[in-house]
Amino acid sequence: MKPQRILVCGASGFVGRNLLKTLSAAGHTCIKGVRRPAKADERAVDYTRDLSVAAWKPKLEGIDAVINAVGVLRDTRQKPMQLIHAEAPAALFAACAEFGVKRIVNISALGVDSSVPTQYFTTKAVAEHALFSLDAPVYWLNLRPSVIYGQDGDSAKLFRLLAQLPVHCLPMGGRQLMQPVHISDIAEAVCKWLAKPEVESASITVTGADVVSMRAMLDSYRRQLGHGAALHIPVPGVFIRTAAWLGNFVPFSPLCSETLLMLEAGSTGDNQAFAQLLGRAPLSVHAFIAGTNPARL
C-alpha cells in the first residue's frame, strides 16, 4: 500500500513520539496533532475544545489515517478525562467517518472491558464504543496495551530508577501481575496494520512475552542494569492505601486510589492476536534494557 498522510493526535506524548518515528521511517507523511502548532507539519488539536464533528473537519483535510494516542493518567480541572478520553475521541471518530478518513488507530488500555471501577477505564470505554459503532468503509484498530516500556517513557524511567535502588520497598510485597510490552512492538504493529492493502477492524490485547510480578520486573531491570540482588521490603496494604488516598489530593502524583485499583487488578492478557499482527512473538521484558532480546532470536 502506498505511503499515507497520517494525523497523529498526541504527537508530543510518549506513545505518539515513538509512533511518529516508526511511521516516518516507513515513508508515511505524519502530521502532528498538537495544542500549539509551530511548524508546517503540525495542526492544532485540543481535546478539551474539539468536541464536535465540525471542529475536526479542517484538521482532517487531506488525511488518510488518524491515530488517537492522547491520554491522561489523572483527572484534573485542566485535563478532564471525560473530554480527553471520551468526548473528543468520539467526535474525532465520527468526523473521520463523515469526511472520508478510511483508517483509525486508537490507543486504549488493557482493562477497559473489566469490572474495575475507575474513571480512566470508563472514559476510555466511551471512546471504544464510539469507534466500534463505525461501519465500513472506515476500518479501525483498537489497541489495549499493558504497561508500556520505552527508554523515554515516564513510567519506564521511574521503574529503572526504582530498580537501581539497593532496597526495593514493594507495595503488598510486589505481587501484582503485569505483562509489559515494548513501545517498539506497538509502533511496529501499527505500521504493519496501516501498510496492509486490505484490513479488518479489530480490538487487540497488547501484551509482552512474559507475565511477571512487579517484584520480578524490578529484579529483571536491576540485573539488566548490571546490579546485584536488591533487598526486598514488603509494604503493608494499609500504608499503600493511605498513601494512595493522600495522592488523590496531589494532581501530579502517579499514585492515587484509582491507579492503585488498576495496579492491584493486574495487567495481563493473551497476546496471540498481537503476535499474529507483528508476525513474531513480542519482545521479552527480560531484555528490554540489555539489548539483545530473546524474542527476536
C-alpha positions in Angstrom: 0.0 0.0 0.0 1.3 3.5 -0.9 2.5 5.8 1.9 -0.3 7.7 3.7 -0.8 11.0 5.3 -1.4 10.3 8.9 -2.7 12.6 11.6 -1.1 11.6 14.9 -3.1 13.1 17.8 -0.9 13.2 20.9 2.2 13.6 18.9 4.2 15.1 21.7 3.4 12.3 24.1 5.5 9.2 24.8 3.4 6.8 22.5 2.8 9.5 19.9 6.6 10.3 19.6 7.5 6.7 19.1 4.7 6.1 16.5 5.9 9.2 14.6 9.4 7.9 14.4 8.4 4.4 13.1 5.8 5.7 10.7 8.1 8.4 9.2 10.9 5.8 8.8 8.4 3.6 6.8 7.8 6.5 4.4 4.5 7.9 5.7 3.8 11.6 5.9 3.0 12.3 9.5 1.0 15.4 10.6 1.5 16.1 14.3 -1.7 16.9 16.2 -0.5 19.3 19.0 -2.1 22.1 21.0 0.2 24.8 19.8 1.4 24.2 16.3 4.5 26.0 15.2 5.7 24.0 12.1 4.3 23.2 8.7 3.8 19.5 9.7 1.7 20.4 12.8 -2.1 21.0 13.2 -3.9 22.5 16.1 -5.6 19.8 18.2 -7.1 20.5 21.6 -9.0 17.6 23.2 -10.6 19.9 25.7 -12.2 22.0 22.9 -12.5 19.9 19.8 -15.7 18.2 20.9 -17.8 18.3 17.7 -17.6 16.8 14.2 -17.4 20.3 12.8 -14.4 21.2 14.9 -12.5 18.3 13.4 -13.4 18.9 9.8 -10.5 21.3 8.9 -8.0 19.1 10.8 -8.8 16.1 8.6 -8.3 17.7 5.2 -6.0 15.6 3.1 -5.7 12.9 5.8 -5.8 9.2 5.0 -5.5 7.8 8.5 -5.8 9.0 12.1 -4.1 7.8 15.3 -5.6 8.7 18.7 -2.7 8.5 21.2 -4.0 11.1 23.7 -4.5 10.1 27.3 -4.0 11.3 30.9 -3.5 9.2 34.0 -5.1 11.6 36.4 -8.4 13.6 36.1 -7.8 17.3 36.6 -9.7 20.5 36.0 -7.3 21.4 33.2 -7.3 18.0 31.7 -10.7 16.3 32.4 -10.8 12.6 31.4 -14.4 12.9 30.2 -13.3 15.3 27.5 -9.9 13.9 26.7 -10.7 10.2 26.8 -14.4 10.2 25.8 -16.0 13.2 24.1 -13.1 14.4 21.9 -12.2 11.0 20.5 -15.9 10.2 19.9 -16.2 13.4 17.9 -13.0 12.7 16.0 -14.1 9.2 15.0 -17.5 10.4 13.8 -15.7 13.1 11.8 -13.4 10.5 10.2 -16.5 8.6 9.0 -18.1 11.7 7.7 -15.1 13.2 5.9 -13.7 10.1 4.3 -10.8 9.1 6.6 -10.6 5.4 6.0 -8.4 4.1 8.8 -8.3 4.9 12.6 -5.9 3.6 15.2 -7.0 4.1 18.8 -4.6 3.5 21.7 -6.8 2.4 24.6 -5.8 0.4 27.7 -5.8 -3.1 29.0 -8.7 -3.5 31.5 -11.2 -1.2 29.8 -13.6 -4.1 29.4 -13.1 -5.2 33.0 -15.2 -4.5 36.1 -12.6 -2.3 37.7 -14.5 0.8 38.7 -12.1 3.6 37.6 -12.9 6.8 35.6 -9.8 6.0 33.5 -11.4 2.8 32.2 -14.9 4.1 31.9 -14.0 7.1 29.9 -11.7 5.1 27.6 -14.7 2.7 27.2 -16.8 5.5 25.8 -14.3 6.2 23.0 -14.1 2.5 22.3 -17.9 2.3 22.0 -17.9 5.2 19.5 -15.2 3.5 17.5 -16.8 0.1 17.4 -20.1 1.7 16.2 -18.4 2.9 12.9 -19.3 1.0 9.7 -17.2 0.3 6.6 -15.6 1.9 4.7 -14.0 3.1 7.9 -11.7 0.5 9.4 -10.2 0.7 12.9 -7.6 -0.9 15.0 -8.2 -0.6 18.8 -5.1 -1.5 20.9 -5.4 -2.3 24.6 -1.8 -2.3 25.9 -0.5 -3.4 29.3 2.3 -1.4 30.9 4.4 0.1 28.1 8.2 0.2 28.3 10.3 2.6 26.3 13.5 4.4 27.0 11.8 7.8 27.0 8.6 6.7 28.9 7.9 8.3 32.2 6.8 5.0 33.9 9.9 3.2 32.5 12.2 5.9 33.8 10.5 5.6 37.2 10.8 1.8 37.2 14.5 2.0 36.1 15.2 4.4 39.0 13.5 2.1 41.5 15.3 -0.9 40.1 18.7 0.7 40.8 17.9 1.3 44.4 19.6 -1.3 46.7 16.4 -1.6 48.7 13.0 -2.3 47.0 10.0 -1.2 49.1 7.3 -3.2 47.4 3.6 -2.5 47.8 1.9 -5.6 49.3 5.1 -7.5 48.5 5.1 -6.6 44.8 2.9 -9.5 43.9 0.8 -7.5 41.3 1.0 -9.2 37.9 1.7 -7.4 34.7 2.8 -8.2 31.1 4.9 -5.3 30.0 5.1 -4.5 26.3 7.8 -2.6 24.5 6.8 0.6 22.7 8.7 -0.5 19.6 6.4 -3.5 19.3 3.3 -1.3 19.4 4.8 1.1 16.8 5.7 -1.8 14.5 2.2 -3.4 14.8 0.5 -0.1 13.9 2.8 0.4 11.0 2.1 -3.1 9.7 -1.6 -2.7 10.0 -1.6 0.6 8.1 0.6 -0.9 5.4 -1.9 -3.7 4.6 -3.9 -3.1 1.4 -6.9 -4.7 3.0 -7.7 -4.9 6.7 -10.5 -5.8 9.0 -11.4 -3.8 12.1 -10.1 -5.4 15.3 -9.6 -4.8 19.0 -6.4 -6.4 20.2 -4.9 -7.1 23.6 -1.3 -5.8 23.5 1.0 -7.6 25.9 4.6 -8.7 26.0 6.1 -12.1 26.1 6.3 -12.5 29.8 3.8 -12.3 32.8 5.8 -11.0 35.7 5.1 -9.7 39.2 6.2 -6.1 40.0 8.9 -7.6 42.1 10.2 -9.8 39.3 10.1 -7.0 36.8 12.2 -4.7 39.0 14.6 -7.6 39.7 14.9 -8.1 36.0 15.5 -4.5 35.2 18.1 -4.4 38.0 20.0 -7.3 36.5 19.9 -5.8 33.1 21.4 -2.6 34.5 24.3 -4.6 35.9 23.4 -4.6 39.6 23.3 -7.5 42.1 20.3 -8.6 44.1 18.3 -6.0 46.0 16.8 -6.2 49.5 13.0 -6.6 49.3 10.8 -5.0 51.9 7.1 -5.6 51.6 5.0 -2.5 52.5 1.6 -3.4 54.1 -1.5 -2.6 52.1 -2.8 -0.2 54.8 0.2 2.1 54.2 -0.1 1.9 50.5 -3.8 2.7 50.6 -3.2 5.6 52.9 -0.6 7.0 50.5 -2.9 6.5 47.6 -5.7 8.4 49.4 -3.3 11.2 50.1 -2.3 11.1 46.4 -5.9 11.9 45.5 -5.2 15.5 46.6 -1.9 15.8 44.7 -2.7 16.0 40.9 0.8 15.2 39.7 1.2 12.1 41.9 1.2 8.9 39.9 -0.3 7.1 42.9 -3.9 7.7 43.8 -6.9 5.5 44.7 -7.7 4.8 41.0 -4.1 4.0 39.9 -3.8 1.7 43.0 -7.0 -0.1 41.9 -5.7 -0.7 38.5 -2.3 -1.9 39.8 -4.0 -4.4 42.2 -6.2 -5.7 39.3 -3.1 -6.6 37.3 -2.5 -6.1 33.6 -2.1 -9.4 31.7 -3.8 -11.0 28.7 -3.5 -13.3 25.7 -1.0 -11.9 23.2 -1.8 -14.3 20.3 -3.6 -11.8 18.1 -0.9 -9.2 18.8 1.8 -11.7 17.8 -0.1 -12.5 14.7 -0.2 -8.8 13.7 3.5 -8.5 14.4 4.4 -11.6 12.6 6.5 -12.8 15.6 6.5 -13.1 19.3 6.5 -9.8 21.2 9.7 -8.8 23.0 10.7 -10.2 26.4 10.8 -7.9 29.4 14.0 -9.6 30.5 15.9 -7.9 27.7 14.0 -4.5 27.4 17.2 -2.7 28.7 20.0 -5.1 28.0 19.9 -5.1 24.2 19.6 -8.5 22.5 16.1 -9.7 23.0 15.4 -13.4 23.2 12.1 -13.0 21.5 13.9 -11.8 18.4 16.3 -14.8 18.2 
